[in-house]
Structure formats: C-alpha cells, structure tokens
Amino acid sequence: MSHLFEAIILGLVQGLTEFLPVSSSAHLRILGAFLPGTEDPGAAFTAITQIGTEAAVVLFFWRDIVRIVSRWALSIIGRAPRN
C-alpha cells in the first residue's frame, strides 16, 4: 500500500475521531495495525496530525478567538464595553 494513501487514511481517521469522546491516537494505532503491510504510524506522524487538528480549530474559530482576546485585553486596561 502506498505511504501517501496510508497517510491520507490515517489523517481522515484522526480528523473524524478527534472531537469524539474517544482517543483518536488509539484509533491511529489500531488502524495502523490492521492496514495490510503497515506498522504503527509512530509518534511523529501522530504529532503532525495533532498539529493539523489544532490548526484547523484555530482557523475555524479565529474570529471568536480574536474577539475574546481583544475583550480580555480591553478589560485589563478598563475599556471593555459594558453590556
């Protein structure tokens, strides 16, 4: 099986299981054991997929993050709008 195809399959599993209340890392290890001719994807691959997941979350919630941080900073200096 092609390493690129394996990476795509494992990346999809990581992305689909990350937000479920189960271990996405364990799914990667289990799936790596069941794919023919493959091994455990390893810590480096798992770390890279985790970084990709975190980047996707930051991009998706970017406006909310900026709003929260800016309101927090304004509250520190006493200029936060009162609602």
C-alpha positions as CSV (number, residue, x, y, z in Angstrom):
1,M,0.0,0.0,0.0
2,S,1.3,3.5,-0.9
3,H,2.6,5.6,2.0
4,L,0.7,8.5,0.7
5,F,-2.6,6.5,0.7
6,E,-1.9,5.3,4.3
7,A,-1.2,8.9,5.4
8,I,-4.5,10.0,3.9
9,I,-6.5,7.2,5.5
10,L,-4.8,7.8,8.9
11,G,-5.3,11.6,8.6
12,L,-9.0,11.1,7.9
13,V,-9.4,8.8,10.9
14,Q,-7.6,11.4,13.1
15,G,-9.8,14.2,11.8
16,L,-13.0,12.3,12.2
17,T,-12.3,10.9,15.7
18,E,-10.5,13.9,17.3
19,F,-13.7,15.6,18.6
20,L,-15.4,12.4,19.7
21,P,-15.0,11.3,23.4
22,V,-12.6,8.6,22.4
23,S,-8.9,8.5,21.8
24,S,-8.0,9.5,18.2
25,S,-4.4,8.4,18.9
26,A,-5.5,4.9,19.8
27,H,-7.6,4.8,16.6
28,L,-4.5,5.6,14.6
29,R,-2.5,2.9,16.3
30,I,-5.3,0.3,15.9
31,L,-5.9,1.2,12.2
32,G,-2.2,1.1,11.5
33,A,-2.1,-2.4,12.8
34,F,-5.0,-3.5,10.6
35,L,-3.9,-1.9,7.3
36,P,-2.1,-4.6,5.3
37,G,1.7,-4.1,5.2
38,T,1.8,-1.2,7.6
39,E,3.0,-0.6,11.1
40,D,2.2,1.7,13.9
41,P,2.4,5.2,12.4
42,G,4.6,6.4,15.2
43,A,4.8,9.4,17.4
44,A,6.0,11.8,14.7
45,F,3.0,11.1,12.5
46,T,0.6,11.4,15.4
47,A,2.1,14.7,16.5
48,I,1.8,16.1,12.9
49,T,-1.8,15.1,12.7
50,Q,-2.5,16.7,16.1
51,I,-0.9,19.9,14.9
52,G,-3.1,19.8,11.8
53,T,-6.2,19.3,14.0
54,E,-5.2,22.3,16.3
55,A,-4.5,24.5,13.2
56,A,-8.0,23.6,11.8
57,V,-9.6,24.5,15.1
58,V,-7.8,27.9,15.3
59,L,-8.7,28.7,11.7
60,F,-12.3,27.8,12.3
61,F,-12.7,29.8,15.5
62,W,-10.3,32.6,14.5
63,R,-12.9,35.4,14.8
64,D,-14.1,34.1,18.2
65,I,-10.6,33.9,19.5
66,V,-9.7,37.4,18.4
67,R,-12.9,38.8,19.9
68,I,-12.3,37.0,23.3
69,V,-8.7,38.1,23.5
70,S,-9.4,41.7,22.5
71,R,-12.2,42.0,25.0
72,W,-10.0,40.4,27.7
73,A,-7.2,42.9,26.8
74,L,-9.7,45.8,27.0
75,S,-10.9,44.6,30.3
76,I,-7.4,44.6,31.7
77,I,-7.0,48.3,30.8
78,G,-10.5,49.2,31.9
79,R,-12.0,50.0,28.5
80,A,-14.2,46.9,28.0
81,P,-17.7,47.8,26.8
82,R,-20.4,47.2,29.4
83,N,-23.3,45.1,28.2
